[in-house]
Amino acid sequence: MPEKAGGHLDYDDRCDIARMLKERRSLSAIAKVCKVSPSTISREIARNREHKGFRMLSNKRTNHCRHQRSCEIKGLCKNKTCKTVCSRCRHVFCNAICQYYREYLCPRIRRAPFCCNSCGKRGMCESRQYFYRPKEAQEKADRRLFLSRSLSLVDADAVVDMVTTIKKLSAKNQSLAHIWRSHKSEFPMSERTFYRHLAEGRFDMTSLELPKKSRYRQRKQQKVRHDQIDFTGRRYADWVALDEEQRLRTVQLDCVEGIKADRQAILTLHFVRLHFQLYLLLPEQNQEWVTKALDALERLCKGNFKKYFPILLPDRGIEFLNHKKLEHSKNRKKRCSVYYCDPGRSDQKGACEKNHVELRKVLPKKTSFEKLDASDMALIMSHVNSYTRESLGGKAPIDLAACVLPKELLEGLGIEKIKPDDVNLTPSLLKLSDRN
């Protein structure tokens, strides 16, 4: 494979190409010196050669038609008394008026080396001539590179349609990565080029119209607490000691709260490998309702709860501390293993915390959860899990979950696939303020 794969030819490379063309070296030999493929050299010469036109050897205009020697056409000048073959006429230049004119191109121009640099007959040749010069070739290449990254070659209507689509979908809190995954074939430029032109103010929109980046306040220093419960065998260090396959199958748990006056809370369960997240509404944020939520999931899994939820990793919130009830079914049969993060180390289940960002787009902080119900949770889960992720290669978590998790679980929770353009991650998805 060429050592310079993916790189651009520079001025020194072009000087080497011109020198070796003069030495009549083959394109393969030139490619080895420049450390690129022969096709790169052929495209370079064909694109950046300089057109020198025709060489005039006398005051007489030269006939450049490929049919010159065999042509027998007469009377193109409409002179009825003229008996001369038009291709040999001294008075009328038939190249400009004959419909059968086809220019003769030298084989050196049509095929390798695509230029006249090494031709010994170029001083006496009357055909069209091309020469490869390093300086002119570099200028052409730089100009082409500049134009390919500017808006001058892009259809104006396509740009307007692109900006309109981005505005519409950004209003739903969709990121540019998600939008590009759904409309890449329709847009006239890449995501990176769009960002650059947006920063330069070339569009009818500003960066403020895009979803804002999350801002984090500095965390308060927490006091060191001493364990009042025996976490032997269930600490984070014990979880790290598990083999990699077991850690990848871990489901991270957390609770998201509304305002202080709320009794209801949301239990979140995050499948790290799938980026898939479940939201279960808890009437109260306590150990009893967390256990009931897991019991409900166990019923939907039809006895296969241990297969899909083998290991749970919550923090040390009081609602998760009764590990015996979390690990065992109503019939006292063990259904999973529970490990706990270290105190004040929410980063140890960072994937779950990161995905709360999508939930908070629909339910911002200082939003009351008292008016929420199971149908609202189903709607939020459908939209959040239909949101494409760059880390999944442009796929949505629900696409992977549908292949791994049981159909009864997804249908029982009311989770459905949402079309990319219909994904809405704004508070307008629920419109809680309109409810009584």
C-alpha positions, -999 to 999 in steps of 0.1 A, spaced: 0 0 0 13 35 -8 30 51 22 14 85 14 -22 71 12 -47 98 21 -22 127 18 -19 155 -7 10 159 -32 31 189 -23 53 212 -44 84 190 -41 64 160 -53 53 180 -84 89 190 -91 99 153 -90 70 145 -114 81 171 -139 117 160 -137 109 123 -143 85 131 -171 113 149 -189 135 117 -183 107 96 -199 101 76 -167 69 55 -166 40 65 -143 47 35 -121 83 45 -116 72 81 -107 46 67 -83 72 47 -64 94 78 -59 64 99 -47 51 70 -26 16 70 -41 -3 48 -65 1 52 -103 -35 63 -106 -28 93 -84 1 103 -107 -21 100 -138 -49 120 -122 -24 147 -110 -10 152 -146 -44 151 -163 -59 176 -138 -31 201 -134 -14 201 -168 -12 235 -186 -29 239 -220 -6 257 -245 -30 255 -275 -17 249 -311 18 257 -324 16 277 -357 45 267 -380 35 291 -409 10 318 -417 -13 292 -431 -40 279 -407 -36 242 -400 -64 217 -403 -67 198 -370 -95 174 -381 -88 137 -376 -106 130 -409 -83 155 -428 -65 129 -450 -96 108 -459 -122 136 -462 -137 143 -496 -164 169 -486 -168 198 -510 -189 229 -513 -191 239 -476 -185 275 -487 -216 274 -510 -194 284 -539 -209 263 -568 -178 269 -591 -153 256 -565 -142 220 -571 -115 218 -543 -119 194 -514 -127 216 -484 -100 201 -462 -73 214 -486 -88 248 -494 -66 279 -488 -95 303 -486 -120 288 -462 -111 271 -428 -134 241 -428 -128 232 -391 -152 261 -381 -181 252 -405 -180 214 -410 -205 194 -389 -183 163 -391 -152 180 -376 -135 160 -349 -103 173 -335 -72 151 -337 -56 145 -304 -21 130 -301 -19 96 -283 4 112 -257 -24 135 -247 -52 109 -246 -31 83 -228 0 83 -205 19 105 -200 -10 129 -208 15 157 -217 42 168 -241 71 172 -217 92 144 -231 81 145 -267 110 151 -291 86 163 -319 69 190 -299 88 217 -317 73 206 -351 39 194 -339 8 213 -349 -16 194 -327 -30 207 -293 -2 207 -267 -2 203 -229 27 207 -205 31 198 -169 48 226 -149 52 223 -111 44 259 -103 12 261 -124 2 226 -112 5 237 -75 -16 268 -81 -43 248 -98 -43 222 -70 -45 249 -43 -73 267 -61 -93 235 -65 -89 227 -28 -101 261 -19 -132 260 -41 -141 225 -28 -145 240 7 -163 271 -2 -200 278 -10 -193 291 -45 -198 257 -61 -228 247 -39 -264 251 -52 -279 281 -33 -314 264 -31 -298 233 -16 -281 254 11 -315 271 19 -332 237 22 -304 224 44 -306 253 68 -344 251 70 -342 214 78 -316 219 105 -335 248 121 -367 226 122 -350 196 138 -327 216 161 -359 231 176 -366 195 188 -333 194 206 -318 171 179 -280 173 176 -262 179 143 -248 144 144 -283 129 146 -296 152 118 -267 144 95 -272 106 100 -308 110 87 -302 135 59 -266 130 49 -275 122 13 -297 153 9 -272 179 23 -247 195 -1 -218 195 24 -204 176 54 -212 183 90 -177 197 96 -180 221 67 -214 232 79 -199 241 114 -171 261 97 -194 281 75 -218 286 105 -189 301 125 -181 324 96 -217 337 95 -225 325 60 -259 310 69 -292 325 79 -288 311 114 -264 313 144 -248 289 168 -273 300 194 -301 282 174 -283 248 179 -289 227 210 -268 242 238 -239 223 253 -244 212 289 -230 234 316 -219 218 348 -217 236 381 -187 229 404 -196 200 427 -196 206 464 -171 186 485 -190 159 504 -181 148 539 -165 113 543 -192 89 555 -186 56 572 -206 26 560 -235 16 582 -243 -14 560 -219 -43 553 -209 -40 516 -185 -69 517 -184 -86 483 -206 -58 468 -182 -29 465 -172 -13 433 -137 -29 436 -155 -63 436 -173 -53 404 -141 -43 387 -126 -77 396 -153 -94 375 -143 -105 339 -149 -81 311 -179 -100 296 -198 -97 329 -190 -60 333 -203 -53 298 -236 -70 307 -241 -47 337 -272 -26 340 -266 7 358 -293 21 381 -302 56 393 -331 77 404 -340 111 388 -359 135 410 -383 164 402 -389 193 426 -386 189 464 -424 187 468 -427 157 445 -433 122 458 -429 106 424 -394 99 410 -380 81 379 -360 49 382 -335 47 353 -319 14 341 -291 18 315 -278 -10 293 -242 2 288 -234 -19 258 -266 -10 240 -268 27 251 -304 17 259 -323 33 288 -355 24 306 -375 49 327 -399 36 353 -421 59 373 -419 53 411 -449 66 432 -424 71 460 -386 71 460 -380 42 485 -368 6 486 -403 -8 484 -412 8 450 -377 1 436 -382 -36 444 -417 -36 429 -403 -20 397 -378 -48 394 -406 -74 400 -426 -59 372 -396 -62 348 -391 -98 359 -427 -106 350 -422 -90 315 -391 -111 310 -410 -143 314 -386 -159 338 -355 -147 320 -347 -117 342 -312 -131 351 -304 -134 314 -310 -97 306 -303 -81 340 -275 -103 354 -257 -75 373 -270 -42 387 -248 -13 396 -266 15 416 -251 42 437 -256 42 475 -289 60 476 -311 48 504 -337 34 479 -311 9 467 -295 -3 499 -317 -33 505 -297 -56 483 -314 -88 495 -348 -77 480 -331 -64 448 -313 -97 443 -341 -120 451 -376 -127 435 -407 -130 456 -401 -168 457 -367 -160 473 -349 -173 442 -318 -152 433 -324 -133 401 -293 -110 398 -262 -97 416 -259 -61 430 -227 -41 433 -225 -5 447 -205 25 436 -182 42 461 -197 71 480 -197 103 460 -185 86 429 -213 89 404 -187 88 377 -183 51 383 -217 46 365 -210 75 341 -228 61 312 -261 62 331 -254 98 343 -245 109 307 -278 95 293 -297 115 319 -289 145 296 -314 132 271 -341 128 297 -334 163 311 -340 177 276 -377 166 279 -379 171 317 -356 200 326 -346 206 362 -373 223 384 -400 203 365 -426 186 386 -430 148 381 -464 146 399 -484 148 366 -464 121 349 -479 86 342 -468 53 325 -478 65 291 -455 96 295 -426 73 304 -433 51 273 -433 82 251 -400 96 265 -383 62 262 -394 58 226 -380 92 216 -348 90 237 -339 55 225 -347 64 188 -321 92 189 -291 80 169 -257 78 185 -223 85 169 -208 58 192 -232 32 177 -222 40 141 -252 61 135 -277 35 148 -303 42 175 -303 23 208 -337 8 201 -323 -8 169 -299 -28 190 -323 -34 219 -348 -50 195 -322 -76 186 -311 -84 222 -340 -77 246 -373 -97 246 -401 -84 225 -425 -87 255 -403 -63 276 -404 -36 249 -441 -40 242 -450 -42 279 -433 -8 285 -448 7 254 -415 15 236 -417 21 199 -393 32 171 -397 68 162 -387 81 127 -355 102 129 -372 135 118 -400 130 144 -377 126 174 -386 154 198 -364 160 228 -380 191 241 -405 198 269 -432 202 242 -432 164 239 -454 161 270 -469 196 275 -474 191 312 -484 227 317 -516 221 297 -528 193 320 -553 198 348 
